[in-house]
C-alpha cells in the first residue's frame, strides 16, 4: 500500500532511502560525508513550505549531522577602530575548522551581536555545508524578518559559513561561486580629500592619489551649510573644487562624487550639469534612497550616472530600484545585505538590467575579503571601495596580506576567504559604545 503524503512522510521516505553513512574517523570520508546524503526530490520539496521551514530544516536528513562535521560554537569579538567599531564572528566546528565573518553596523554593534547569538540555535549542531540552506533557515526563523540588525547578523554568519566551506574543501570562496571571472579587481580610495575646501588643496590631494597608484577615488565637495546659505555660490565653489581635482588627477583617473543624501532633486540636477565637463564617474546617493521612483526620475534628468544601494538590505528592496531604472550602478554592502549568499542574487538581478555592481565596503578586513571573492565571481562587477586610512591596520590584522598594486587588488589564493585574523593586534582597541547616529547632514534636515 502506498505511503501517505505530506511533508513528514516525505522526510521519512528520504531517511529510509539513505545508504549507510561513512565513518567520520576515516580521513578519506571526513570531508565528504555530506555527499552521501541523497538529493531526493522528496527531501528537497519540504523546503518550499516556508511556514514550517524551521521544523522541516531541523528534521532534514541533510542537517542531522550525526556523522558529519558539526558547528559547535559561535563567538563574537568587537573592537573600536578610530571612528567606529568592528564586529567579527567566529563559527567553529568539532573538527577544529572555523570560519570568520563580520557584522560591523555603525552605532548598533551590540544589537547585531545580540542577534547573532539569538541565531545560534539555528546553526549549532548542524553540518556547516550547504550555506544556502542555512541562510534560508536563518531568514525564516524570525516571524518579523528584515531590517539592518537582523540582516547584518545574518550577513556575518553567512560570510563565516562560506569561509568555513572553502577551508573544508581547500579552495577559495570564489571557486565555490563559479569564479574566478577575472584575475584582478579594480579598487578606489574612498573618503579621499576629506576636509578639502580650496582648489589648491583639491589639486594637491588628487596629485597625491595618482602618486599612490590609485586609478580612482571618491570624495564629497559639497558643504550643506553653504548650500543652505547660498545655493548658487555653493555649487560654484564645489564645481571649482571638482575642476581642480580633475586637473590634479589627469584625464585617466576616475573621480566619484559622494553626495550622501545631502542634495535635493533640484540641487542634484544643477550640480550634475555643472560637474559634467569634469566627467565624474558617478553621483552617489544624491537624494535619500528610500524613494525609487524619485531616484529614477532624477537619473533621467542627470547627465551623470547615479550609484546607490548601500542601505538596501535584500533582493526585495533592490527589485523596485532596478525595475524603476533608479541608477546605473548598485552598491550592496555584503555585511548589511545578508552576506555573500544574498548579494550574489542581487548582482544577478542587476545583470539582467545591465547594471554594474560596485560593492559598498567601509568595514574591516573580513568584509573586504568577502567583497573581493564575490567581485571575482560576478560578470557585472565594476570597482571595489577601500578605506585607505584603515589599510595599515587591516594588513596587520590579516595573516595573509591583501595586495593592492597599481590600482588593482590581487585575488586571494588560500582556502576560504584566504586569511586568518591576528586578533592580538587589536588588544588595545577596546570596544566603545556609540550612540545611534543619523544620516549625513542633508538639505532635508
Secondary structure as UniProt FT lines:
FT   HELIX           7..16
FT   TURN            24..25
FT   HELIX           27..30
FT   TURN            31..32
FT   HELIX           33..36
FT   HELIX           41..45
FT   HELIX           46..48
FT   HELIX           50..52
FT   HELIX           53..59
FT   HELIX           61..63
FT   STRAND          71..81
FT   TURN            82..83
FT   STRAND          84..93
FT   TURN            94..95
FT   STRAND          98..102
FT   TURN            106..107
FT   HELIX           109..118
FT   HELIX           120..123
FT   TURN            124..125
FT   HELIX           131..140
FT   HELIX           148..169
FT   HELIX           173..176
FT   TURN            177..178
FT   STRAND          184..189
FT   TURN            192..195
FT   HELIX           199..211
FT   TURN            212..213
FT   STRAND          216..219
FT   HELIX           224..229
FT   HELIX           231..249
FT   TURN            251..252
FT   STRAND          254..258
FT   TURN            260..261
FT   HELIX           265..275
FT   HELIX           276..278
FT   STRAND          283..284
FT   TURN            289..290
FT   HELIX           292..301
FT   STRAND          306..308
FT   TURN            310..311
FT   HELIX           315..324
FT   STRAND          329..330
FT   TURN            334..338
FT   HELIX           340..352
FT   TURN            353..354
FT   STRAND          356..357
FT   HELIX           365..377
FT   TURN            379..380
FT   STRAND          384..386
FT   HELIX           388..390
FT   HELIX           391..397
FT   STRAND          404..405
FT   TURN            406..407
FT   STRAND          408..410
FT   HELIX           423..426
FT   TURN            427..428
FT   TURN            443..444
//
